[in-house]
Amino acid sequence: MADESNGTPKAVTSTLQMTFDHATFHLDVKGEAPHVGVFIAMCQQALREFEAQDRAIRATQLAAQIREQQRGQAIVEKIMHRA
């Protein structure tokens, strides 16, 4: 599909909108794509993205916990050296 103004290929955009109602446990799905395989690929990519974000958040939280434990250990060592 070419753009009539300059002959360059026109970008194809697929959309997928999902809304989940926790109260009724209902998933509403809307979107446009050339075929269902595109929706499946979009969902798979979204899952990978969410998993990567979750891993990054967990790594940040773990790093903060480790820093806090190290601070606590440093305090304990200071107190032990004074005694």
C-alpha positions as CSV (number, residue, x, y, z in Angstrom):
1,M,0.0,0.0,0.0
2,A,1.7,3.3,-1.1
3,D,1.1,6.8,0.0
4,E,-0.4,8.7,-2.9
5,S,1.5,11.9,-2.2
6,N,5.1,10.6,-2.5
7,G,5.0,6.9,-3.4
8,T,6.5,5.7,-0.1
9,P,4.9,2.7,1.6
10,K,2.1,3.6,4.0
11,A,2.6,2.3,7.5
12,V,0.1,-0.3,8.6
13,T,-1.0,0.2,12.2
14,S,-2.8,-2.5,14.2
15,T,-4.6,-1.6,17.4
16,L,-5.6,-3.8,20.4
17,Q,-7.4,-2.5,23.4
18,M,-8.2,-4.7,26.4
19,T,-10.1,-3.7,29.5
20,F,-10.6,-6.1,32.4
21,D,-13.3,-5.6,34.9
22,H,-12.2,-7.2,38.2
23,A,-15.6,-7.0,39.7
24,T,-17.3,-9.0,37.0
25,F,-14.2,-10.9,35.8
26,H,-15.0,-9.7,32.3
27,L,-12.4,-9.0,29.6
28,D,-13.5,-6.6,26.8
29,V,-11.3,-6.8,23.7
30,K,-11.4,-4.4,20.7
31,G,-9.1,-3.7,17.9
32,E,-8.1,-3.7,14.2
33,A,-5.6,-5.9,12.5
34,P,-5.2,-7.6,9.2
35,H,-5.7,-11.0,10.8
36,V,-6.0,-12.7,14.2
37,G,-2.3,-13.8,14.1
38,V,-1.3,-10.1,14.5
39,F,-3.4,-9.9,17.6
40,I,-1.7,-13.0,19.0
41,A,1.7,-11.6,18.2
42,M,0.7,-8.3,19.9
43,C,-0.4,-10.1,23.0
44,Q,2.8,-12.2,23.1
45,Q,4.9,-9.0,22.7
46,A,2.9,-7.3,25.4
47,L,3.5,-10.2,27.8
48,R,7.2,-10.0,27.1
49,E,7.2,-6.3,27.8
50,F,5.2,-6.7,31.1
51,E,7.6,-9.5,32.2
52,A,10.6,-7.3,31.5
53,Q,9.1,-4.4,33.4
54,D,8.3,-6.7,36.3
55,R,11.9,-8.1,36.4
56,A,13.3,-4.5,36.3
57,I,11.0,-3.5,39.2
58,R,11.9,-6.6,41.2
59,A,15.7,-6.1,40.6
60,T,15.4,-2.5,41.8
61,Q,13.6,-3.6,44.9
62,L,16.1,-6.3,45.6
63,A,19.0,-3.8,45.1
64,A,17.3,-1.5,47.6
65,Q,16.9,-4.4,50.1
66,I,20.5,-5.4,49.7
67,R,21.7,-1.7,50.3
68,E,19.5,-1.5,53.4
69,Q,20.9,-4.8,54.7
70,Q,24.5,-3.6,54.1
71,R,23.7,-0.3,55.9
72,G,22.4,-2.4,58.8
73,Q,25.4,-4.6,58.8
74,A,27.8,-1.6,58.8
75,I,26.0,-0.2,61.8
76,V,26.3,-3.5,63.6
77,E,30.0,-3.7,62.8
78,K,30.6,-0.2,64.1
79,I,28.8,-1.0,67.3
80,M,30.8,-4.3,67.7
81,H,34.1,-2.5,67.1
82,R,33.3,0.0,69.9
83,A,32.5,-2.7,72.4
